[in-house]
Amino acid sequence: MNKSERRRYEKNKVIKDMSLYEASDSWDEHDFGEFDDTKEVRNIRFSLKKKKYVGIDIKLYSLIRNKARKLHKSEDTLINEWLSEKVKI
């Protein structure tokens, strides 16, 4: 791996490890012009999915969050998997 590849790898690793707040702070101090390998994307396609948020008892949510961490999943993913199994989708 040459020097520029190593720099790009390290920069990408730092970006992946950033929290949303750290990324926001970073863009307050930097702009896209500082990065040689970025390109403007014009044709982006995405579809929005409607979601319904429901209340969950805080103690139950705490148990779900702990279980999700052990399984290396988000709470949303785990809850959706469990509900899908329950209603047999």
C-alpha positions as CSV (number, residue, x, y, z in Angstrom):
1,M,0.0,0.0,0.0
2,N,1.6,3.3,-1.1
3,K,1.4,6.5,0.9
4,S,-1.7,8.0,-0.7
5,E,-3.6,4.8,-0.5
6,R,-2.7,4.5,3.2
7,R,-3.8,8.1,3.8
8,R,-7.1,7.5,2.0
9,Y,-7.7,4.2,4.0
10,E,-7.0,6.0,7.3
11,K,-9.3,8.9,6.3
12,N,-12.1,6.5,5.4
13,K,-11.6,4.5,8.6
14,V,-11.9,7.7,10.7
15,I,-15.0,8.7,8.8
16,K,-16.6,5.3,9.5
17,D,-15.8,5.6,13.2
18,M,-17.3,9.1,13.5
19,S,-20.5,9.7,15.4
20,L,-23.2,11.9,13.8
21,Y,-22.2,14.8,16.0
22,E,-18.5,14.4,15.2
23,A,-19.2,14.4,11.5
24,S,-21.3,17.5,11.8
25,D,-18.5,19.3,13.6
26,S,-16.1,18.1,11.0
27,W,-18.2,19.6,8.1
28,D,-18.3,22.9,10.1
29,E,-14.6,23.1,9.6
30,H,-14.1,21.4,6.2
31,D,-15.7,21.3,2.7
32,F,-15.7,18.9,-0.2
33,G,-13.1,21.0,-2.0
34,E,-10.5,19.6,0.4
35,F,-11.0,16.0,-0.8
36,D,-9.5,15.1,-4.2
37,D,-11.4,11.8,-4.6
38,T,-15.0,13.1,-4.1
39,K,-17.4,13.4,-6.9
40,E,-20.8,15.1,-7.1
41,V,-23.7,12.6,-7.3
42,R,-26.6,13.8,-9.3
43,N,-29.0,10.9,-9.9
44,I,-29.9,9.5,-6.5
45,R,-32.8,7.1,-6.2
46,F,-34.3,6.1,-3.0
47,S,-37.7,5.1,-1.6
48,L,-39.1,6.2,1.7
49,K,-40.8,3.6,3.9
50,K,-43.5,4.7,6.2
51,K,-42.9,3.8,9.8
52,K,-45.2,3.8,12.8
53,Y,-43.6,4.5,16.2
54,V,-45.1,2.9,19.3
55,G,-44.4,3.4,22.9
56,I,-42.6,0.7,24.8
57,D,-42.2,0.5,28.6
58,I,-38.8,1.9,29.5
59,K,-37.8,-1.3,31.5
60,L,-38.8,-3.5,28.6
61,Y,-36.9,-1.3,26.2
62,S,-33.8,-1.5,28.3
63,L,-33.9,-5.3,28.2
64,I,-34.4,-5.2,24.4
65,R,-31.5,-2.8,24.0
66,N,-29.2,-5.1,26.0
67,K,-30.3,-8.1,24.0
68,A,-29.7,-6.2,20.7
69,R,-26.2,-5.2,21.8
70,K,-25.3,-8.8,22.6
71,L,-26.6,-9.9,19.1
72,H,-24.8,-6.9,17.4
73,K,-28.1,-5.6,16.0
74,S,-30.0,-2.4,16.4
75,E,-33.0,-2.3,18.6
76,D,-35.3,-1.5,15.6
77,T,-34.0,-4.6,13.7
78,L,-34.4,-6.9,16.7
79,I,-37.9,-5.7,17.5
80,N,-39.0,-5.9,13.8
81,E,-37.6,-9.5,13.6
82,W,-39.4,-10.5,16.7
83,L,-42.7,-8.9,15.6
84,S,-42.4,-10.5,12.1
85,E,-41.9,-13.9,13.7
86,K,-44.9,-13.4,16.0
87,V,-47.3,-12.5,13.2
88,K,-45.6,-15.0,10.8
89,I,-44.9,-12.7,7.9
